[in-house]
Amino acid sequence: MWVAYLFAGIALISLSAALGSGDVIVIVAWIAQTFLQLVLLPIIIVGQNVIQAANDARAEADHETLTAVHRLTVEVHAINEAQTAILGELQRARAQ
């Protein structure tokens, strides 16, 4: 974020020349080409980094959750297979 402040300072150096010209086009060009580009680019990059860090944390939490759900599903499937085997044995015993 300090880069945004540095670029704002650099952009302000040429502000007096733009204002001194008295030409509206020069002032608008200074705002659009100098100030906005120098200051907003680092701010956008910082914002993207913050969003990416949040997305990474969310992805890690989702991965942990899905891994736990998978483990539980495997356990439930094993229990279901055991119960199916027991029911099969009971049916065979009843048929005899």
Backbone as JSON Lines, residues from 0, in Angstrom:
{"i":0,"aa":"M","n":[0.83,-1.2,0.0],"ca":[0.0,0.0,0.0],"c":[0.87,1.25,0.0]}
{"i":1,"aa":"W","n":[2.06,1.13,0.51],"ca":[2.95,2.29,0.55],"c":[3.29,2.77,-0.86]}
{"i":2,"aa":"V","n":[3.24,1.86,-1.83],"ca":[3.53,2.25,-3.21],"c":[2.46,3.21,-3.72]}
{"i":3,"aa":"A","n":[1.22,3.02,-3.32],"ca":[0.15,3.94,-3.73],"c":[0.43,5.34,-3.21]}
{"i":4,"aa":"Y","n":[0.89,5.43,-1.96],"ca":[1.22,6.75,-1.4],"c":[2.41,7.36,-2.14]}
{"i":5,"aa":"L","n":[3.4,6.55,-2.45],"ca":[4.57,7.04,-3.19],"c":[4.15,7.54,-4.56]}
{"i":6,"aa":"F","n":[3.35,6.77,-5.27],"ca":[2.9,7.18,-6.59],"c":[2.01,8.42,-6.52]}
{"i":7,"aa":"A","n":[1.21,8.54,-5.47],"ca":[0.39,9.75,-5.31],"c":[1.28,10.97,-5.15]}
{"i":8,"aa":"G","n":[2.35,10.81,-4.38],"ca":[3.31,11.91,-4.23],"c":[3.98,12.27,-5.54]}
{"i":9,"aa":"I","n":[4.37,11.24,-6.29],"ca":[5.0,11.49,-7.59],"c":[4.01,12.19,-8.54]}
{"i":10,"aa":"A","n":[2.76,11.74,-8.52],"ca":[1.76,12.35,-9.39],"c":[1.51,13.8,-9.0]}
{"i":11,"aa":"L","n":[1.54,14.1,-7.71],"ca":[1.27,15.46,-7.27],"c":[2.37,16.43,-7.67]}
{"i":12,"aa":"I","n":[3.56,15.91,-7.98],"ca":[4.65,16.79,-8.42],"c":[4.26,17.52,-9.7]}
{"i":13,"aa":"S","n":[3.6,16.81,-10.6],"ca":[3.23,17.43,-11.88],"c":[1.88,18.14,-11.83]}
{"i":14,"aa":"L","n":[1.21,18.11,-10.69],"ca":[-0.1,18.76,-10.59],"c":[-0.01,20.26,-10.81]}
{"i":15,"aa":"S","n":[1.02,20.88,-10.25],"ca":[1.13,22.34,-10.39],"c":[1.28,22.74,-11.85]}
{"i":16,"aa":"A","n":[2.01,21.95,-12.63],"ca":[2.17,22.27,-14.06],"c":[0.84,22.12,-14.79]}
{"i":17,"aa":"A","n":[0.06,21.09,-14.43],"ca":[-1.24,20.88,-15.08],"c":[-2.2,22.01,-14.72]}
{"i":18,"aa":"L","n":[-2.22,22.39,-13.44],"ca":[-3.1,23.48,-13.03],"c":[-2.64,24.81,-13.58]}
{"i":19,"aa":"G","n":[-1.32,24.98,-13.67],"ca":[-0.76,26.22,-14.19],"c":[-1.07,26.44,-15.66]}
{"i":20,"aa":"S","n":[-1.29,25.39,-16.38],"ca":[-1.59,25.55,-17.81],"c":[-2.95,26.21,-18.01]}
{"i":21,"aa":"G","n":[-3.87,25.97,-17.08],"ca":[-5.2,26.55,-17.18],"c":[-6.07,25.88,-18.22]}
{"i":22,"aa":"D","n":[-5.54,24.89,-18.88],"ca":[-6.29,24.18,-19.93],"c":[-7.03,23.0,-19.29]}
{"i":23,"aa":"V","n":[-8.33,22.93,-19.52],"ca":[-9.15,21.87,-18.93],"c":[-8.7,20.5,-19.45]}
{"i":24,"aa":"I","n":[-8.34,20.43,-20.71],"ca":[-7.91,19.16,-21.29],"c":[-6.64,18.66,-20.61]}
{"i":25,"aa":"V","n":[-5.73,19.56,-20.31],"ca":[-4.48,19.16,-19.64],"c":[-4.78,18.68,-18.23]}
{"i":26,"aa":"I","n":[-5.69,19.35,-17.54],"ca":[-6.03,18.95,-16.17],"c":[-6.72,17.59,-16.17]}
{"i":27,"aa":"V","n":[-7.67,17.39,-17.09],"ca":[-8.35,16.09,-17.19],"c":[-7.36,15.01,-17.58]}
{"i":28,"aa":"A","n":[-6.46,15.32,-18.5],"ca":[-5.44,14.34,-18.9],"c":[-4.54,14.01,-17.73]}
{"i":29,"aa":"W","n":[-4.19,15.01,-16.9],"ca":[-3.35,14.73,-15.73],"c":[-4.08,13.79,-14.78]}
{"i":30,"aa":"I","n":[-5.37,14.07,-14.54],"ca":[-6.13,13.22,-13.63],"c":[-6.22,11.8,-14.17]}
{"i":31,"aa":"A","n":[-6.56,11.66,-15.45],"ca":[-6.79,10.33,-16.03],"c":[-5.5,9.57,-16.26]}
{"i":32,"aa":"Q","n":[-4.49,10.26,-16.78],"ca":[-3.28,9.55,-17.2],"c":[-2.23,9.47,-16.1]}
{"i":33,"aa":"T","n":[-2.19,10.43,-15.25],"ca":[-1.14,10.44,-14.24],"c":[-1.65,9.92,-12.91]}
{"i":34,"aa":"F","n":[-2.58,10.66,-12.33],"ca":[-2.99,10.34,-10.97],"c":[-3.7,9.0,-10.88]}
{"i":35,"aa":"L","n":[-4.75,8.82,-11.67],"ca":[-5.54,7.6,-11.55],"c":[-4.72,6.35,-11.86]}
{"i":36,"aa":"Q","n":[-3.92,6.42,-12.91],"ca":[-3.14,5.24,-13.28],"c":[-2.06,4.93,-12.25]}
{"i":37,"aa":"L","n":[-1.4,5.96,-11.74],"ca":[-0.33,5.71,-10.78],"c":[-0.86,5.25,-9.43]}
{"i":38,"aa":"V","n":[-1.98,5.79,-9.0],"ca":[-2.48,5.5,-7.66],"c":[-3.4,4.28,-7.64]}
{"i":39,"aa":"L","n":[-4.28,4.16,-8.61],"ca":[-5.26,3.08,-8.57],"c":[-4.66,1.71,-8.88]}
{"i":40,"aa":"L","n":[-3.64,1.65,-9.71],"ca":[-3.05,0.35,-10.03],"c":[-2.52,-0.36,-8.79]}
{"i":41,"aa":"P","n":[-1.71,0.27,-7.93],"ca":[-1.27,-0.43,-6.72],"c":[-2.42,-0.78,-5.78]}
{"i":42,"aa":"I","n":[-3.44,0.08,-5.71],"ca":[-4.58,-0.21,-4.85],"c":[-5.33,-1.43,-5.36]}
{"i":43,"aa":"I","n":[-5.5,-1.52,-6.68],"ca":[-6.18,-2.69,-7.26],"c":[-5.39,-3.95,-7.0]}
{"i":44,"aa":"I","n":[-4.07,-3.87,-7.13],"ca":[-3.23,-5.05,-6.9],"c":[-3.32,-5.49,-5.44]}
{"i":45,"aa":"V","n":[-3.31,-4.54,-4.51],"ca":[-3.44,-4.89,-3.1],"c":[-4.8,-5.54,-2.85]}
{"i":46,"aa":"G","n":[-5.85,-4.98,-3.45],"ca":[-7.18,-5.57,-3.29],"c":[-7.25,-6.98,-3.84]}
{"i":47,"aa":"Q","n":[-6.61,-7.21,-4.98],"ca":[-6.59,-8.55,-5.55],"c":[-5.84,-9.52,-4.64]}
{"i":48,"aa":"N","n":[-4.76,-9.06,-4.03],"ca":[-4.0,-9.93,-3.12],"c":[-4.83,-10.28,-1.89]}
{"i":49,"aa":"V","n":[-5.58,-9.32,-1.37],"ca":[-6.43,-9.58,-0.21],"c":[-7.52,-10.58,-0.58]}
{"i":50,"aa":"I","n":[-8.14,-10.38,-1.73],"ca":[-9.19,-11.3,-2.17],"c":[-8.63,-12.69,-2.41]}
{"i":51,"aa":"Q","n":[-7.44,-12.77,-3.0],"ca":[-6.82,-14.07,-3.26],"c":[-6.5,-14.8,-1.96]}
{"i":52,"aa":"A","n":[-6.04,-14.06,-0.95],"ca":[-5.76,-14.69,0.34],"c":[-7.04,-15.24,0.96]}
{"i":53,"aa":"A","n":[-8.13,-14.48,0.86],"ca":[-9.41,-14.95,1.38],"c":[-9.89,-16.18,0.61]}
{"i":54,"aa":"N","n":[-9.72,-16.17,-0.7],"ca":[-10.11,-17.33,-1.51],"c":[-9.28,-18.55,-1.17]}
{"i":55,"aa":"D","n":[-7.99,-18.36,-0.94],"ca":[-7.13,-19.48,-0.55],"c":[-7.57,-20.07,0.78]}
{"i":56,"aa":"A","n":[-7.89,-19.2,1.74],"ca":[-8.35,-19.68,3.05],"c":[-9.67,-20.44,2.92]}
{"i":57,"aa":"R","n":[-10.57,-19.91,2.09],"ca":[-11.86,-20.57,1.88],"c":[-11.66,-21.93,1.2]}
{"i":58,"aa":"A","n":[-10.76,-21.98,0.23],"ca":[-10.5,-23.25,-0.47],"c":[-9.9,-24.28,0.48]}
{"i":59,"aa":"E","n":[-9.02,-23.84,1.37],"ca":[-8.42,-24.76,2.34],"c":[-9.48,-25.29,3.3]}
{"i":60,"aa":"A","n":[-10.37,-24.4,3.77],"ca":[-11.45,-24.83,4.66],"c":[-12.39,-25.79,3.95]}
{"i":61,"aa":"D","n":[-12.71,-25.5,2.7],"ca":[-13.57,-26.4,1.93],"c":[-12.91,-27.76,1.74]}
{"i":62,"aa":"H","n":[-11.61,-27.75,1.49],"ca":[-10.89,-29.02,1.3],"c":[-10.94,-29.86,2.58]}
{"i":63,"aa":"E","n":[-10.7,-29.21,3.71],"ca":[-10.74,-29.94,4.99],"c":[-12.15,-30.49,5.24]}
{"i":64,"aa":"T","n":[-13.17,-29.69,4.96],"ca":[-14.55,-30.14,5.16],"c":[-14.87,-31.32,4.26]}
{"i":65,"aa":"L","n":[-14.51,-31.22,2.99],"ca":[-14.81,-32.3,2.05],"c":[-14.02,-33.56,2.38]}
{"i":66,"aa":"T","n":[-12.81,-33.41,2.88],"ca":[-12.03,-34.58,3.3],"c":[-12.71,-35.28,4.48]}
{"i":67,"aa":"A","n":[-13.2,-34.49,5.44],"ca":[-13.9,-35.07,6.59],"c":[-15.2,-35.75,6.15]}
{"i":68,"aa":"V","n":[-15.93,-35.13,5.24],"ca":[-17.17,-35.73,4.74],"c":[-16.86,-37.03,4.0]}
{"i":69,"aa":"H","n":[-15.78,-37.05,3.25],"ca":[-15.39,-38.28,2.54],"c":[-15.07,-39.4,3.52]}
{"i":70,"aa":"R","n":[-14.31,-39.05,4.58],"ca":[-13.99,-40.07,5.59],"c":[-15.27,-40.63,6.22]}
{"i":71,"aa":"L","n":[-16.2,-39.75,6.56],"ca":[-17.46,-40.2,7.15],"c":[-18.25,-41.07,6.17]}
{"i":72,"aa":"T","n":[-18.24,-40.7,4.92],"ca":[-18.95,-41.49,3.91],"c":[-18.35,-42.87,3.78]}
{"i":73,"aa":"V","n":[-17.03,-42.96,3.81],"ca":[-16.37,-44.26,3.73],"c":[-16.75,-45.11,4.94]}
{"i":74,"aa":"E","n":[-16.78,-44.49,6.13],"ca":[-17.15,-45.23,7.34],"c":[-18.61,-45.71,7.26]}
{"i":75,"aa":"V","n":[-19.5,-44.85,6.82],"ca":[-20.91,-45.23,6.69],"c":[-21.06,-46.35,5.67]}
{"i":76,"aa":"H","n":[-20.32,-46.27,4.59],"ca":[-20.38,-47.32,3.57],"c":[-19.89,-48.66,4.14]}
{"i":77,"aa":"A","n":[-18.83,-48.61,4.94],"ca":[-18.33,-49.84,5.56],"c":[-19.37,-50.43,6.52]}
{"i":78,"aa":"I","n":[-20.01,-49.56,7.3],"ca":[-21.06,-50.03,8.22],"c":[-22.21,-50.63,7.42]}
{"i":79,"aa":"N","n":[-22.58,-49.99,6.33],"ca":[-23.67,-50.48,5.49],"c":[-23.32,-51.85,4.9]}
{"i":80,"aa":"E","n":[-22.09,-52.02,4.45],"ca":[-21.68,-53.32,3.91],"c":[-21.72,-54.39,4.99]}
{"i":81,"aa":"A","n":[-21.29,-54.05,6.22],"ca":[-21.33,-55.01,7.32],"c":[-22.77,-55.4,7.65]}
{"i":82,"aa":"Q","n":[-23.66,-54.4,7.68],"ca":[-25.07,-54.7,7.96],"c":[-25.69,-55.54,6.85]}
{"i":83,"aa":"T","n":[-25.32,-55.26,5.61],"ca":[-25.82,-56.06,4.49],"c":[-25.35,-57.5,4.61]}
{"i":84,"aa":"A","n":[-24.1,-57.7,5.02],"ca":[-23.59,-59.06,5.21],"c":[-24.34,-59.77,6.32]}
{"i":85,"aa":"I","n":[-24.6,-59.07,7.42],"ca":[-25.34,-59.66,8.54],"c":[-26.76,-60.03,8.1]}
{"i":86,"aa":"L","n":[-27.41,-59.13,7.38],"ca":[-28.76,-59.43,6.89],"c":[-28.76,-60.62,5.93]}
{"i":87,"aa":"G","n":[-27.73,-60.72,5.12],"ca":[-27.62,-61.87,4.22],"c":[-27.48,-63.17,4.99]}
{"i":88,"aa":"E","n":[-26.68,-63.16,6.06],"ca":[-26.52,-64.35,6.89],"c":[-27.83,-64.71,7.58]}
{"i":89,"aa":"L","n":[-28.56,-63.69,8.07],"ca":[-29.85,-63.95,8.71],"c":[-30.86,-64.54,7.73]}
{"i":90,"aa":"Q","n":[-30.86,-64.04,6.51],"ca":[-31.77,-64.6,5.51],"c":[-31.41,-66.04,5.16]}
{"i":91,"aa":"R","n":[-30.12,-66.33,5.06],"ca":[-29.71,-67.71,4.79],"c":[-30.07,-68.62,5.95]}
{"i":92,"aa":"A","n":[-29.88,-68.14,7.18],"ca":[-30.22,-68.95,8.35],"c":[-31.73,-69.17,8.43]}
{"i":93,"aa":"R","n":[-32.5,-68.2,8.08],"ca":[-33.95,-68.32,8.13],"c":[-34.45,-69.27,7.03]}
{"i":94,"aa":"A","n":[-33.78,-69.25,5.89],"ca":[-34.2,-70.1,4.77],"c":[-33.93,-71.58,5.07]}
{"i":95,"aa":"Q","n":[-33.01,-71.85,5.92],"ca":[-32.67,-73.25,6.2],"c":[-33.6,-73.87,7.15]}
